[in-house]
Amino acid sequence: MDTHATPGKGSVLIVEDSATLRQMITMALEVRGYCVTSAGDGITALHSLGDRLPDAILLDLNLPDIDGFELCRRMKRDPRSRNIPILVMTGLDQPGFEIMAIEAGADDFIAKPVDPLVLDARIEMVVRRTRRERFVNALTGLPGNALTEERLAFLLERKRPFAALFIDIDDFRPFNRRYGYGRGDLMLRHVAELILESINFARCDDAFLGHMGADDFVVTCEPETAEHVANVLTDVFDTSVMDFYEDEDREAGYFTHTDRSGEVTKHGPLTLSVAVVPVVENFPSSVITLTDTGAELLHYARSQPGSAVVVERRTDPNRR
């Protein structure tokens, strides 16, 4: 395995059995500012991923030890490398190979002979796309933690009035255990759609919706419309939630779950807890302070029967 450590745009792993072609591509990429690692076979490539993860992988399909499609599948199955974009490099004039590569997990293609300018552009494209997707929740397509925290920080720094809504699905884990994660994912998408509909119904301008992961969502909007958004959301959620239950559970109004110790618990329809934190005069000192306030209010909201909306009425947002 050949390793070069030139800092620049990012790092690329080249998996190609031809030493001549590896050297040519390595030189072309290094000139353009990439840090390049190369491997002449699939086993060496897999071992190199244990040492350092690249920003992109350039993969030849014709390898001496492992079929290129199988190697691509292995890389995409590995939690360490599954999010690394793979560009398949091939000179095969074979119908259907692109479909096979896509099914194996390939993100893009580059034809042999390799044009350095085209290769540079394609690597930049897939790396940029992958980095952007890391900031987006894969399930709902909404901004994830990083972008949501960035939005909250921006609003705090701007020091103009706004409100933050912290939204949580109560007892979501038992629902997942009863119906499986597939239906749980459908529920999360449903909630995301309901939040967007509630924002539109309340005619919020410049509203933001982020998905912090699991069943936690955050909305920012004008303080005048925040409580209205929350009340519309809980109403439409309560009206629609039982559509996701089986007939027997819908008729009973609950389902039961038996844990490992044999204890049976009863779970009624899912509910929403919404914490509304207006930030109008006194601005929290940090995003952490703001989210801590939201977490405190959510804790109280969960103690209320049914879906609940709790609004921060205290004048000092730094108070805990």
Backbone bond lengths (Angstrom), bond angles and torsions (degrees), N, CA, C in turn:
res aa  C-N    CA-C-N  psi(-1)  N-CA   C-N-CA  omega(-1)  CA-C   N-CA-C  phi
1 M - - - 1.455 - - 1.516 109.24 -
2 D 1.352 116.92 128.96 1.450 121.93 179.46 1.514 109.73 -98.64
3 T 1.339 117.31 134.49 1.455 120.81 -178.15 1.508 109.72 -127.35
4 H 1.355 116.16 132.89 1.447 122.58 176.52 1.518 106.86 -127.67
5 A 1.298 118.36 144.11 1.461 121.14 -173.01 1.507 112.14 -126.54
6 T 1.308 115.83 59.90 1.448 120.17 176.61 1.519 109.40 -93.13
7 P 1.341 120.08 118.78 1.453 121.25 -178.04 1.520 110.64 -69.50
8 G 1.326 117.58 154.56 1.459 119.94 177.81 1.497 112.35 167.79
9 K 1.332 116.62 -127.72 1.454 121.92 -173.07 1.522 113.28 -67.11
10 G 1.299 116.96 -31.73 1.451 121.14 -175.87 1.508 109.46 162.38
11 S 1.320 116.13 -170.19 1.464 120.33 -177.17 1.524 110.41 -117.45
12 V 1.327 115.27 144.77 1.468 122.09 -178.17 1.522 109.19 -132.50
13 L 1.315 116.31 134.94 1.460 122.34 171.61 1.521 108.05 -102.11
14 I 1.340 116.44 121.63 1.459 121.99 177.12 1.532 108.27 -100.49
15 V 1.324 116.70 124.25 1.469 121.55 177.34 1.533 106.69 -115.10
16 E 1.330 115.91 101.64 1.469 122.64 -173.38 1.517 108.54 -150.76
17 D 1.351 117.72 131.96 1.458 120.33 -175.90 1.524 112.84 -78.91
18 S 1.318 118.47 -20.31 1.463 120.87 179.86 1.531 110.18 -83.64
19 A 1.338 116.15 115.21 1.463 120.20 -179.95 1.526 111.41 -61.63
20 T 1.331 115.83 -36.29 1.468 119.57 -179.75 1.513 111.00 -64.64
21 L 1.326 116.10 -46.30 1.465 119.77 -179.17 1.524 110.96 -68.06
22 R 1.346 117.02 -38.06 1.470 119.88 176.77 1.518 110.19 -57.90
23 Q 1.346 115.69 -45.48 1.457 119.88 -178.06 1.526 111.39 -65.50
24 M 1.314 117.23 -40.66 1.461 120.90 -179.76 1.536 111.34 -64.17
25 I 1.336 116.28 -44.90 1.468 119.92 -179.01 1.523 110.18 -69.15
26 T 1.324 116.15 -39.53 1.466 120.14 178.46 1.524 110.80 -58.65
27 M 1.327 116.33 -47.98 1.466 119.90 -179.46 1.530 111.03 -62.77
28 A 1.333 116.96 -40.94 1.464 120.52 -179.22 1.526 111.16 -64.35
29 L 1.330 117.08 -39.01 1.458 120.07 -178.72 1.530 111.68 -76.09
30 E 1.323 116.47 -38.05 1.466 119.00 179.59 1.524 111.21 -63.98
31 V 1.319 116.37 -38.05 1.464 119.92 177.51 1.525 110.32 -59.42
32 R 1.337 116.45 -31.07 1.456 121.29 -178.83 1.523 112.82 -92.35
33 G 1.336 117.32 9.86 1.458 120.89 171.24 1.507 116.85 94.83
34 Y 1.338 118.61 14.47 1.459 120.88 179.37 1.524 110.51 -91.96
35 C 1.322 115.40 150.74 1.466 122.15 168.46 1.534 106.14 -92.64
36 V 1.324 117.65 123.43 1.463 121.50 -169.96 1.519 111.61 -117.12
37 T 1.326 115.10 133.04 1.461 122.54 169.67 1.521 106.83 -121.61
38 S 1.332 117.11 139.50 1.462 118.67 -177.91 1.513 111.44 -129.70
39 A 1.323 115.45 152.02 1.464 122.50 178.54 1.517 108.53 -139.72
40 G 1.351 116.03 140.47 1.458 120.98 -177.36 1.510 114.30 -91.43
41 D 1.329 117.92 -4.47 1.464 120.60 179.37 1.528 108.94 -154.66
42 G 1.328 115.05 171.37 1.455 120.18 -175.10 1.514 114.51 -68.29
43 I 1.332 117.55 -40.83 1.464 120.79 -178.73 1.528 110.59 -62.45
44 T 1.339 115.95 -44.87 1.468 119.76 178.09 1.523 110.43 -61.41
45 A 1.331 117.47 -38.72 1.462 121.37 179.00 1.527 110.99 -63.12
46 L 1.327 116.87 -44.50 1.463 120.09 179.66 1.524 111.33 -63.66
47 H 1.328 116.61 -40.52 1.464 120.18 178.03 1.526 111.30 -64.11
48 S 1.338 116.41 -36.93 1.471 119.26 -178.41 1.514 111.53 -66.17
49 L 1.333 117.29 -29.07 1.460 120.42 178.71 1.525 111.34 -68.09
50 G 1.320 116.39 -23.46 1.458 119.20 176.14 1.509 112.88 -74.71
51 D 1.333 116.56 -20.36 1.460 120.69 179.63 1.520 112.55 -89.90
52 R 1.325 115.79 -43.02 1.463 120.26 -176.56 1.516 109.56 -158.69
53 L 1.331 116.21 134.46 1.458 120.48 -179.88 1.520 110.18 -92.51
54 P 1.335 117.66 126.68 1.466 120.76 179.13 1.529 110.78 -82.67
55 D 1.322 115.46 171.19 1.467 120.56 175.00 1.523 111.18 -82.20
56 A 1.333 117.35 -23.81 1.463 121.61 179.11 1.523 109.09 -153.99
57 I 1.329 115.63 155.38 1.466 121.91 178.73 1.523 108.55 -123.06
58 L 1.327 115.96 128.08 1.465 123.14 175.99 1.523 106.68 -103.95
59 L 1.323 117.20 111.46 1.459 122.00 -167.66 1.524 112.18 -118.30
60 D 1.340 115.46 124.56 1.465 121.37 172.14 1.524 108.19 -85.38
61 L 1.332 117.37 142.61 1.460 120.65 -179.04 1.519 112.81 -82.28
62 N 1.327 117.52 -22.66 1.468 121.23 -178.82 1.520 110.03 -97.92
63 L 1.325 115.81 95.70 1.467 121.18 -179.41 1.519 109.71 -117.98
64 P 1.329 117.69 153.85 1.471 120.17 -174.52 1.526 114.40 -74.39
65 D 1.331 118.02 -20.90 1.469 118.61 -173.95 1.528 114.12 -117.42
66 I 1.322 117.56 -43.82 1.462 121.07 -177.25 1.521 108.74 -121.28
67 D 1.318 116.21 135.67 1.459 120.26 174.71 1.526 109.34 -57.89
68 G 1.326 116.54 135.94 1.457 120.34 -176.23 1.514 113.72 -58.84
69 F 1.327 117.56 -37.32 1.461 121.01 177.99 1.527 110.38 -64.44
70 E 1.337 116.00 -43.14 1.462 120.06 179.21 1.519 111.07 -65.21
71 L 1.325 117.49 -39.93 1.463 120.78 177.88 1.525 110.63 -62.23
72 C 1.315 116.51 -41.45 1.457 121.08 177.47 1.527 110.36 -60.81
73 R 1.321 116.75 -44.07 1.468 120.37 178.81 1.521 111.25 -62.26
74 R 1.330 116.35 -42.86 1.467 119.32 -179.89 1.522 111.32 -61.72
75 M 1.328 115.95 -42.96 1.470 119.63 179.74 1.523 111.37 -63.59
76 K 1.326 117.16 -37.39 1.461 120.83 -179.13 1.525 112.31 -77.24
77 R 1.337 117.23 -20.57 1.466 119.81 176.21 1.516 112.23 -81.74
78 D 1.327 116.16 -25.21 1.463 121.20 -177.73 1.526 109.51 -74.53
79 P 1.353 118.31 122.63 1.469 120.41 -179.43 1.527 113.17 -56.73
80 R 1.347 117.11 -28.57 1.457 119.04 -178.45 1.521 112.11 -71.28
81 S 1.331 117.07 -33.19 1.463 120.00 -171.96 1.524 114.29 -116.06
82 R 1.310 117.82 1.68 1.472 119.96 -172.81 1.525 112.96 -63.24
83 N 1.334 117.98 -25.97 1.460 120.46 -178.12 1.525 113.38 -95.46
84 I 1.334 117.10 2.91 1.464 120.16 178.34 1.532 108.85 -82.33
85 P 1.335 118.92 125.88 1.465 120.15 179.30 1.527 111.55 -66.67
86 I 1.328 116.47 137.05 1.455 123.07 -179.85 1.523 108.89 -115.31
87 L 1.322 115.94 121.73 1.466 121.69 174.34 1.524 107.77 -101.35
88 V 1.314 116.69 119.03 1.457 121.57 179.62 1.526 109.09 -83.00
89 M 1.323 114.90 128.05 1.457 122.35 -177.43 1.528 108.06 -114.07
90 T 1.317 116.30 118.29 1.459 117.74 -176.59 1.518 111.72 -154.24
91 G 1.302 114.51 152.69 1.451 121.09 174.16 1.513 110.60 -110.68
92 L 1.337 116.51 10.81 1.459 120.50 -177.81 1.524 110.85 -67.09
93 D 1.311 115.40 127.99 1.461 120.45 173.67 1.520 106.58 -99.61
94 Q 1.322 114.73 70.72 1.455 120.95 -171.17 1.523 109.70 -129.38
95 P 1.342 117.77 116.54 1.464 120.69 -179.52 1.528 111.30 -58.97
96 G 1.309 115.20 136.61 1.463 119.91 175.94 1.504 115.32 89.44
97 F 1.341 119.00 -6.45 1.469 118.38 -175.96 1.522 111.23 -67.48
98 E 1.341 116.82 -31.78 1.463 118.94 -179.80 1.529 110.86 -65.53
99 I 1.341 116.26 -39.36 1.466 119.83 177.50 1.522 110.26 -63.96
100 M 1.328 116.19 -42.51 1.472 120.32 178.07 1.517 111.15 -62.09
101 A 1.341 116.29 -39.74 1.458 120.05 179.56 1.523 111.13 -66.91
102 I 1.329 116.97 -41.42 1.458 120.89 178.31 1.522 110.48 -63.25
103 E 1.332 116.44 -43.07 1.464 120.37 178.14 1.523 111.40 -63.10
104 A 1.341 116.44 -29.90 1.469 120.44 178.33 1.527 111.92 -78.96
105 G 1.339 116.66 -12.08 1.457 119.84 177.02 1.511 115.85 114.50
106 A 1.341 117.93 4.49 1.461 120.21 -179.19 1.528 111.03 -62.88
107 D 1.338 115.39 145.51 1.463 121.24 -178.69 1.522 112.94 -100.48
108 D 1.346 117.59 -24.01 1.456 120.42 -179.07 1.524 108.49 -164.36
109 F 1.346 116.82 175.71 1.454 122.40 -177.09 1.521 110.13 -132.45
110 I 1.323 115.15 152.05 1.465 121.37 172.20 1.529 107.22 -141.24
111 A 1.326 117.14 130.83 1.459 121.26 -174.52 1.524 111.60 -89.83
112 K 1.312 115.83 147.34 1.459 121.94 170.85 1.523 108.61 -89.44
113 P 1.309 119.04 144.11 1.469 126.85 -4.06 1.530 110.94 -68.38
114 V 1.318 115.05 144.59 1.460 121.13 -172.84 1.521 110.60 -78.79
115 D 1.335 115.15 127.65 1.457 121.52 173.30 1.528 107.70 -90.44
116 P 1.347 117.91 116.10 1.472 120.11 -176.43 1.528 114.10 -55.13
117 L 1.324 117.55 -37.85 1.465 120.01 -179.69 1.527 111.17 -67.55
118 V 1.339 116.10 -42.50 1.460 119.93 178.62 1.525 109.90 -66.18
119 L 1.326 116.64 -43.31 1.457 120.94 178.93 1.521 111.19 -59.26
120 D 1.327 117.20 -46.52 1.459 122.21 178.88 1.531 110.30 -57.35
121 A 1.327 116.30 -46.09 1.466 120.86 -178.07 1.526 111.49 -64.88
122 R 1.342 116.03 -40.71 1.464 119.30 -178.28 1.535 111.49 -70.36
123 I 1.319 117.57 -39.14 1.462 120.08 177.23 1.521 109.88 -63.24
124 E 1.320 116.59 -46.27 1.464 119.72 178.21 1.523 110.81 -57.69
125 M 1.331 116.75 -41.31 1.455 121.31 -177.68 1.526 111.72 -63.69
126 V 1.339 117.31 -50.29 1.468 119.39 -176.09 1.522 111.61 -70.78
127 V 1.325 117.89 -34.77 1.466 120.51 177.94 1.521 110.11 -66.97
128 R 1.327 116.39 -44.14 1.465 120.49 179.14 1.526 110.48 -62.48
129 R 1.328 115.99 -42.89 1.463 119.89 179.67 1.522 111.31 -64.07
130 T 1.325 116.93 -42.50 1.461 120.75 -179.48 1.519 111.25 -65.74
131 R 1.321 116.72 -43.09 1.465 119.28 178.88 1.517 111.47 -62.97
132 R 1.337 116.37 -37.22 1.461 119.93 178.57 1.519 110.29 -66.19
133 E 1.337 116.45 -40.62 1.461 120.15 -178.50 1.526 112.18 -66.47
134 R 1.334 116.72 -25.89 1.457 118.64 178.06 1.524 111.61 -65.60
135 F 1.317 116.19 -19.68 1.456 120.19 179.40 1.526 111.50 -95.03
136 V 1.333 116.60 4.28 1.452 121.39 -177.71 1.517 109.08 -121.15
137 N 1.342 116.63 137.22 1.452 119.92 177.24 1.522 109.39 -67.79
138 A 1.321 116.78 123.88 1.465 121.36 -173.93 1.522 112.43 -65.51
139 L 1.325 118.03 -29.08 1.464 121.05 -175.88 1.523 112.08 -77.86
140 T 1.327 116.82 -48.25 1.466 120.55 -174.16 1.522 113.24 -101.06
141 G 1.336 117.45 -14.36 1.457 120.44 -176.55 1.512 113.23 75.18
142 L 1.324 117.76 8.98 1.463 122.24 -179.74 1.526 110.26 -88.41
143 P 1.330 117.77 158.40 1.467 120.17 174.62 1.523 110.52 -53.81
144 G 1.338 116.08 137.62 1.461 121.36 -178.84 1.518 112.39 -91.37
145 N 1.336 115.28 -158.68 1.466 120.98 -174.84 1.521 113.19 -55.95
146 A 1.342 115.44 -50.47 1.463 119.06 -172.78 1.522 111.48 -62.16
147 L 1.344 117.00 -47.04 1.454 119.74 -178.83 1.528 111.72 -69.96
148 T 1.323 117.26 -33.44 1.467 120.00 178.59 1.528 110.60 -67.55
149 E 1.319 116.48 -45.03 1.465 119.50 177.73 1.527 110.77 -64.79
150 E 1.329 116.55 -35.65 1.467 120.43 177.56 1.530 110.43 -64.00
151 R 1.335 116.41 -39.89 1.462 120.86 178.26 1.529 110.91 -64.90
152 L 1.324 117.49 -44.89 1.460 120.75 179.01 1.527 110.84 -62.28
153 A 1.333 116.42 -42.38 1.466 120.31 179.20 1.522 111.06 -62.59
154 F 1.335 116.19 -40.88 1.466 120.49 178.77 1.525 110.84 -61.75
155 L 1.339 116.92 -45.46 1.461 120.37 -178.38 1.530 111.56 -65.84
156 L 1.323 116.99 -37.62 1.457 120.00 177.76 1.523 111.05 -66.73
157 E 1.316 115.75 -40.92 1.462 120.12 -178.71 1.529 111.41 -69.82
158 R 1.325 116.66 -34.21 1.457 120.90 -179.54 1.529 111.87 -68.89
159 K 1.355 115.91 -28.66 1.466 122.95 176.57 1.526 112.97 59.04
160 R 1.324 113.92 43.99 1.455 120.14 169.20 1.526 107.69 -115.21
161 P 1.330 117.57 147.58 1.468 119.52 -175.95 1.527 113.05 -56.98
162 F 1.318 115.43 137.27 1.467 122.34 173.79 1.514 107.80 -156.48
163 A 1.308 115.81 174.14 1.465 120.60 175.05 1.522 108.63 -132.58
164 A 1.317 115.16 146.24 1.463 121.78 175.85 1.520 108.57 -114.42
165 L 1.329 115.67 131.29 1.461 121.42 175.82 1.524 108.43 -110.82
166 F 1.321 115.94 125.69 1.459 122.12 178.06 1.531 107.45 -107.63
167 I 1.324 116.75 120.78 1.467 122.43 -169.99 1.521 109.82 -120.32
168 D 1.325 115.62 133.34 1.462 120.74 -177.22 1.529 109.39 -139.71
169 I 1.329 116.47 139.49 1.469 121.21 175.06 1.520 107.83 -89.04
170 D 1.313 116.88 120.78 1.464 121.07 -178.27 1.524 111.25 -77.75
171 D 1.320 116.46 140.86 1.471 122.49 176.22 1.522 112.94 58.04
172 F 1.323 116.42 37.99 1.455 119.68 -176.97 1.532 112.05 -73.24
173 R 1.314 117.05 -31.56 1.471 119.58 -178.95 1.523 112.40 -62.55
174 P 1.337 120.05 -46.71 1.469 118.73 176.71 1.524 112.86 -59.62
175 F 1.325 117.32 -35.40 1.464 120.82 176.93 1.530 110.03 -61.44
176 N 1.337 117.02 -44.22 1.465 120.62 177.74 1.520 111.61 -62.42
177 R 1.332 116.71 -40.19 1.466 119.74 179.60 1.528 110.86 -65.88
178 R 1.309 116.83 -36.72 1.472 120.51 -178.09 1.530 111.90 -73.97
179 Y 1.335 116.79 -43.22 1.457 119.69 -170.98 1.524 114.60 -112.14
180 G 1.323 117.55 -8.55 1.458 119.87 179.56 1.523 112.03 92.77
181 Y 1.335 114.82 160.09 1.465 119.90 -174.90 1.532 112.51 -70.78
182 G 1.331 116.93 -24.29 1.457 118.75 177.75 1.516 111.69 -61.21
183 R 1.328 115.84 -47.03 1.461 118.34 178.50 1.520 111.03 -72.72
184 G 1.326 115.82 -31.24 1.460 118.68 175.15 1.519 111.20 -60.91
185 D 1.343 117.03 -39.69 1.469 120.56 177.18 1.525 110.64 -64.03
186 L 1.336 116.62 -39.40 1.466 119.58 177.09 1.520 110.82 -61.93
187 M 1.325 116.21 -38.15 1.460 119.87 178.64 1.529 111.09 -64.97
188 L 1.327 116.98 -41.71 1.461 120.20 179.57 1.530 111.23 -63.50
189 R 1.327 116.43 -41.81 1.468 119.37 177.01 1.526 110.65 -64.21
190 H 1.320 115.83 -38.59 1.465 120.59 178.82 1.521 110.75 -61.68
191 V 1.326 116.44 -45.66 1.464 120.33 179.44 1.527 110.42 -62.27
192 A 1.333 116.62 -42.29 1.467 119.90 178.59 1.524 110.57 -59.33
193 E 1.341 116.86 -42.63 1.460 120.45 179.22 1.527 111.25 -65.87
194 L 1.343 116.64 -39.32 1.464 119.73 178.98 1.524 111.68 -65.18
195 I 1.320 116.52 -37.69 1.468 119.36 178.59 1.530 109.66 -63.97
196 L 1.323 116.24 -44.70 1.465 119.72 179.16 1.527 110.65 -62.03
197 E 1.333 116.57 -42.09 1.468 119.97 178.48 1.522 110.68 -63.55
198 S 1.324 117.49 -39.76 1.465 121.07 -179.97 1.525 111.22 -66.29
199 I 1.324 116.28 -38.39 1.464 120.48 176.77 1.525 110.24 -62.93
200 N 1.336 115.75 -44.24 1.460 119.62 179.93 1.526 111.40 -67.07
201 F 1.324 116.89 -39.85 1.461 121.06 -179.69 1.524 110.96 -62.72
202 A 1.337 115.73 -37.20 1.467 119.93 179.80 1.529 112.48 -81.75
203 R 1.338 115.72 -1.64 1.460 122.27 177.85 1.531 111.87 56.52
204 C 1.312 114.51 49.98 1.468 120.09 178.69 1.527 109.73 -79.04
205 D 1.294 115.68 134.13 1.457 120.87 174.65 1.522 109.32 -96.80
206 D 1.322 116.09 139.23 1.461 122.01 175.80 1.527 112.25 58.15
207 A 1.337 116.55 34.59 1.463 119.93 178.11 1.525 110.07 -76.87
208 F 1.324 116.04 156.12 1.470 123.01 -179.86 1.518 108.09 -132.86
209 L 1.331 116.90 137.11 1.460 122.33 176.12 1.511 109.54 -126.17
210 G 1.317 116.85 123.27 1.454 122.28 177.85 1.515 111.05 -121.80
211 H 1.336 116.40 149.40 1.465 122.71 177.49 1.524 107.36 -112.99
212 M 1.322 116.02 108.01 1.463 121.29 -173.54 1.522 113.04 -79.59
213 G 1.314 116.88 -0.79 1.454 120.17 -177.50 1.508 110.39 110.50
214 A 1.333 116.18 157.41 1.460 121.78 -178.35 1.528 108.65 53.27
215 D 1.335 117.33 -125.90 1.467 120.43 -177.18 1.525 111.68 -113.22
216 D 1.320 117.06 30.66 1.465 122.00 -177.86 1.528 110.71 -109.52
217 F 1.331 116.02 126.08 1.457 122.42 178.80 1.532 109.19 -125.50
218 V 1.328 115.50 154.06 1.461 121.51 178.18 1.524 108.43 -133.67
219 V 1.337 115.61 133.91 1.459 122.38 175.94 1.517 108.27 -121.03
220 T 1.324 116.67 139.98 1.469 120.33 167.73 1.529 107.40 -121.16
221 C 1.337 115.72 139.55 1.461 120.87 -179.01 1.529 108.69 -161.92
222 E 1.331 116.54 -174.13 1.456 119.69 177.35 1.527 109.81 -67.40
223 P 1.332 117.86 142.80 1.462 119.54 -179.01 1.526 112.98 -62.23
224 E 1.343 117.23 -27.11 1.461 120.28 -177.47 1.530 112.64 -68.87
225 T 1.331 117.26 -26.07 1.470 120.25 -175.89 1.521 113.60 -107.02
226 A 1.316 117.39 -4.96 1.468 121.02 -171.70 1.523 112.76 -61.02
227 E 1.326 117.06 -47.97 1.468 119.56 -177.43 1.527 110.71 -67.52
228 H 1.312 116.62 -33.77 1.464 120.62 177.60 1.528 109.92 -64.62
229 V 1.323 117.19 -43.97 1.467 121.35 176.95 1.523 110.25 -57.33
230 A 1.334 116.42 -45.65 1.463 121.02 -177.96 1.520 111.81 -63.47
231 N 1.328 117.55 -42.51 1.464 120.70 -178.69 1.520 111.76 -69.83
232 V 1.333 117.41 -40.17 1.464 120.26 176.12 1.525 109.99 -61.97
233 L 1.329 116.59 -42.94 1.458 121.42 -178.77 1.520 111.59 -60.69
234 T 1.321 117.52 -50.35 1.469 119.59 -177.88 1.524 111.31 -64.58
235 D 1.323 117.10 -34.61 1.470 119.89 178.94 1.528 111.39 -65.17
236 V 1.337 116.70 -48.68 1.466 118.86 -177.60 1.523 111.14 -70.69
237 F 1.322 117.07 -30.82 1.466 119.56 177.25 1.526 110.01 -65.45
238 D 1.328 116.41 -48.95 1.463 119.99 -178.83 1.527 111.45 -60.86
239 T 1.325 117.00 -31.61 1.464 121.43 -179.26 1.524 111.81 -72.43
240 S 1.330 116.81 -31.21 1.469 120.32 -171.27 1.522 114.92 -106.43
241 V 1.319 118.62 -13.66 1.465 120.10 -167.99 1.524 113.32 -62.95
242 M 1.335 117.82 -35.02 1.459 119.08 -176.44 1.522 113.36 -70.52
243 D 1.324 117.21 -11.35 1.468 119.91 175.04 1.524 111.79 -63.65
244 F 1.327 116.81 -18.12 1.464 121.32 -177.61 1.529 112.11 -94.07
245 Y 1.334 117.56 3.84 1.454 121.88 -179.12 1.523 110.36 -102.69
246 E 1.334 116.42 153.50 1.454 121.14 173.53 1.527 109.93 -68.74
247 D 1.322 115.75 157.99 1.469 120.46 -175.52 1.524 112.13 -55.04
248 E 1.322 117.20 -44.02 1.462 120.01 -176.76 1.526 111.56 -63.36
249 D 1.346 116.29 -38.56 1.462 119.70 179.25 1.526 110.96 -75.21
250 R 1.333 115.68 -33.69 1.459 119.69 178.59 1.528 110.16 -66.15
251 E 1.336 116.39 -41.46 1.466 120.13 179.69 1.528 111.21 -67.97
252 A 1.331 116.19 -39.18 1.467 119.44 179.88 1.523 111.62 -75.24
253 G 1.343 116.79 -28.03 1.463 120.64 -177.06 1.514 112.78 85.22
254 Y 1.331 116.55 9.53 1.462 120.88 179.82 1.524 109.23 -167.99
255 F 1.338 115.88 169.98 1.464 120.83 169.34 1.523 107.33 -134.41
256 T 1.324 116.26 160.69 1.452 120.62 179.79 1.522 110.19 -110.87
257 H 1.312 116.26 152.26 1.461 122.06 177.90 1.517 108.69 -135.51
258 T 1.329 116.01 134.08 1.458 121.87 177.95 1.520 108.98 -106.56
259 D 1.340 117.15 120.60 1.459 119.69 -178.20 1.525 110.40 -84.40
260 R 1.330 116.36 -177.15 1.469 120.75 -175.26 1.519 112.88 -64.57
261 S 1.324 116.63 -26.02 1.464 119.39 179.89 1.520 112.03 -83.96
262 G 1.345 116.65 -2.55 1.456 120.16 179.86 1.507 114.05 91.94
263 E 1.315 117.26 0.16 1.461 120.18 -179.54 1.533 109.94 -77.58
264 V 1.321 116.11 132.31 1.458 122.29 -178.69 1.526 109.24 -99.80
265 T 1.336 116.09 127.81 1.465 120.70 177.80 1.523 109.25 -120.50
266 K 1.328 114.79 149.12 1.458 121.69 -179.55 1.531 109.12 -105.06
267 H 1.335 116.31 133.94 1.460 121.29 -178.53 1.523 109.61 -126.46
268 G 1.322 115.44 117.72 1.453 120.89 177.74 1.517 111.04 -79.75
269 P 1.329 117.99 -169.13 1.468 121.08 -179.79 1.528 111.22 -58.91
270 L 1.325 115.75 145.85 1.457 120.13 175.37 1.525 110.10 -59.16
271 T 1.324 115.70 148.44 1.460 121.49 177.00 1.522 109.10 -129.58
272 L 1.321 115.69 164.80 1.454 122.13 176.51 1.519 110.32 -111.06
273 S 1.322 115.47 141.48 1.454 121.73 168.33 1.520 107.90 -113.46
274 V 1.325 116.00 131.13 1.459 120.74 -178.41 1.521 108.83 -128.98
275 A 1.326 115.92 124.73 1.464 121.99 175.45 1.523 108.39 -106.50
276 V 1.324 116.10 123.91 1.462 121.94 -179.67 1.525 108.46 -107.52
277 V 1.328 115.80 119.90 1.462 121.02 -178.52 1.532 108.81 -118.55
278 P 1.340 118.27 96.98 1.462 119.78 175.21 1.537 110.35 -72.27
279 V 1.307 116.40 135.49 1.463 121.79 176.63 1.524 105.86 -120.72
280 V 1.316 115.43 97.07 1.455 120.21 -170.32 1.524 112.76 -116.39
281 E 1.345 116.87 -52.85 1.467 120.40 -177.25 1.529 111.74 -110.94
282 N 1.330 115.36 -56.35 1.464 119.77 179.20 1.522 109.45 -94.72
283 F 1.329 115.45 119.69 1.447 120.47 -176.63 1.528 110.49 -95.50
284 P 1.339 117.44 132.06 1.469 120.18 176.08 1.521 111.24 -54.62
285 S 1.317 115.68 151.00 1.467 120.67 -175.70 1.522 112.66 -73.36
286 S 1.336 117.68 -17.92 1.458 120.19 -177.59 1.521 109.86 -161.58
287 V 1.334 115.32 167.73 1.462 120.48 175.10 1.519 110.40 -62.88
288 I 1.324 116.97 -36.52 1.468 120.75 179.73 1.521 110.64 -61.68
289 T 1.337 117.17 -43.33 1.459 120.74 178.67 1.517 110.80 -61.97
290 L 1.326 116.22 -42.05 1.461 120.53 179.36 1.524 111.50 -64.24
291 T 1.330 117.29 -47.11 1.470 120.48 -178.86 1.526 111.31 -68.75
292 D 1.334 117.86 -31.46 1.462 120.26 175.48 1.526 110.84 -64.12
293 T 1.322 116.44 -39.34 1.463 120.33 176.30 1.523 110.03 -62.52
294 G 1.338 115.70 -44.05 1.459 119.20 177.57 1.519 112.29 -61.78
295 A 1.329 117.42 -40.35 1.463 121.27 179.57 1.522 111.28 -65.16
296 E 1.330 116.39 -38.44 1.466 120.77 178.84 1.530 110.63 -63.85
297 L 1.331 116.47 -43.25 1.456 120.54 179.44 1.529 111.23 -68.52
298 L 1.327 117.23 -37.40 1.463 120.42 177.42 1.528 110.90 -62.26
299 H 1.312 116.18 -39.38 1.471 120.42 178.50 1.531 110.30 -59.12
300 Y 1.325 115.62 -41.85 1.463 119.37 178.02 1.524 110.99 -69.37
301 A 1.341 116.82 -40.94 1.464 120.49 -179.03 1.525 111.34 -60.82
302 R 1.330 116.82 -37.15 1.470 120.08 -178.79 1.524 111.91 -66.33
303 S 1.315 117.05 -22.75 1.465 120.39 179.97 1.524 112.21 -79.67
304 Q 1.342 116.93 -8.76 1.453 121.10 -179.51 1.532 109.84 -88.50
305 P 1.322 117.59 150.90 1.477 119.24 178.36 1.520 111.49 -71.51
306 G 1.324 116.52 140.62 1.455 121.42 177.74 1.511 112.51 69.64
307 S 1.324 115.83 -169.86 1.467 120.18 176.09 1.521 108.39 -69.08
308 A 1.324 115.97 139.84 1.466 119.17 -173.82 1.513 111.05 -138.21
309 V 1.338 115.25 143.81 1.458 123.31 174.28 1.523 107.58 -117.20
310 V 1.315 115.57 124.46 1.467 120.84 178.91 1.522 107.92 -120.88
311 V 1.330 115.78 129.95 1.460 121.52 -177.06 1.520 109.79 -110.95
312 E 1.312 116.74 133.59 1.466 121.83 176.68 1.529 108.69 -70.47
313 R 1.355 115.95 117.38 1.458 120.95 -178.92 1.521 112.36 -105.86
314 R 1.346 116.21 -9.46 1.463 119.21 -178.14 1.519 109.59 -71.30
315 T 1.302 116.82 147.30 1.463 121.11 -176.68 1.511 113.01 -83.61
316 D 1.349 118.17 -19.50 1.462 121.38 -178.86 1.517 109.56 -105.27
317 P 1.332 118.84 104.31 1.471 120.32 -177.55 1.507 113.33 -69.89
318 N 1.321 118.62 -11.77 1.464 120.76 178.66 1.524 111.81 -85.90
319 R 1.327 115.86 -8.76 1.458 119.68 178.36 1.510 109.42 -72.25
320 R 1.329 116.50 142.12 1.457 120.70 -178.43 1.524 110.05 -116.60
